[in-house]
């Protein structure tokens, strides 16, 4: 994600994440690893507390839209390294 384009917001406004979104499942272990790292990061990055809380709700059965939201958080972090 280091070569990704930075963005201003950590989550798309109005997105609704659900448990059964009817799309192909992703590898849950990768999702969990990233979410755990983001949870550790919220101690120093207060701007992502809400969105990390939202994505952590789907650690049991994450799907493609959940991973896309994780990627958006990482892009936001990339764009705000100087904060």
C-alpha positions as semicolon CSV with decimal commas, in nm:
position;residue;x (nm);y (nm);z (nm)
1;X;0,000;0,000;0,000
2;X;0,301;0,232;0,012
3;X;0,269;0,309;-0,358
4;X;-0,105;0,384;-0,334
5;X;-0,253;0,729;-0,386
6;X;-0,319;0,911;-0,058
7;X;-0,677;1,012;0,027
8;X;-0,828;1,254;0,278
9;X;-1,101;1,044;0,442
10;X;-1,045;0,704;0,604
11;X;-1,389;0,571;0,501
12;X;-1,637;0,636;0,222
13;X;-1,929;0,836;0,353
14;X;-2,255;0,642;0,360
15;X;-2,103;0,296;0,307
16;X;-2,296;0,017;0,479
17;X;-2,098;-0,289;0,574
18;X;-2,295;-0,602;0,651
19;X;-2,207;-0,954;0,756
20;X;-2,357;-1,130;0,453
21;X;-2,291;-0,908;0,156
22;X;-2,323;-1,189;-0,098
23;X;-1,975;-1,150;-0,246
24;X;-1,674;-1,378;-0,257
25;X;-1,502;-1,420;0,079
26;X;-1,144;-1,303;0,127
27;X;-0,876;-1,462;0,340
28;X;-0,981;-1,386;0,696
29;X;-0,631;-1,414;0,842
30;X;-0,500;-1,123;0,633
31;X;-0,797;-0,911;0,731
32;X;-0,748;-0,992;1,099
33;X;-0,377;-0,911;1,087
34;X;-0,438;-0,568;0,938
35;X;-0,725;-0,489;1,178
36;X;-0,513;-0,586;1,481
37;X;-0,236;-0,356;1,360
38;X;-0,485;-0,074;1,307
39;X;-0,622;-0,128;1,659
40;X;-0,270;-0,081;1,794
41;X;-0,229;0,230;1,582
42;X;-0,537;0,411;1,715
43;X;-0,345;0,503;2,030
44;X;-0,150;0,755;1,826
45;X;-0,396;0,822;1,540
46;X;-0,724;0,942;1,684
47;X;-0,862;1,023;1,338
48;X;-0,917;0,654;1,260
49;X;-1,079;0,535;1,586
50;X;-1,434;0,522;1,450
51;X;-1,356;0,351;1,122
52;X;-1,130;0,091;1,288
53;X;-1,412;0,018;1,531
54;X;-1,649;-0,036;1,237
55;X;-1,418;-0,273;1,045
56;X;-1,329;-0,470;1,357
57;X;-1,693;-0,583;1,381
58;X;-1,649;-0,804;1,075
59;X;-1,347;-1,010;1,179
60;X;-1,542;-1,338;1,191
61;X;-1,639;-1,347;0,823
62;X;-1,485;-1,058;0,628
63;X;-1,567;-1,019;0,260
64;X;-1,444;-0,811;-0,032
65;X;-1,617;-0,480;0,064
66;X;-1,467;-0,507;0,413
67;X;-1,117;-0,545;0,271
68;X;-1,177;-0,250;0,038
69;X;-1,258;-0,039;0,343
70;X;-0,936;-0,155;0,510
71;X;-0,744;-0,052;0,198
72;X;-0,906;0,291;0,211
73;X;-0,794;0,332;0,572
74;X;-0,438;0,242;0,470
75;X;-0,452;0,495;0,183
76;X;-0,570;0,758;0,429
77;X;-0,279;0,677;0,657
78;X;-0,043;0,703;0,361
79;X;-0,174;1,052;0,287
80;X;-0,148;1,171;0,646
81;X;0,199;1,050;0,744
82;X;0,291;1,406;0,848
83;X;0,007;1,438;1,102
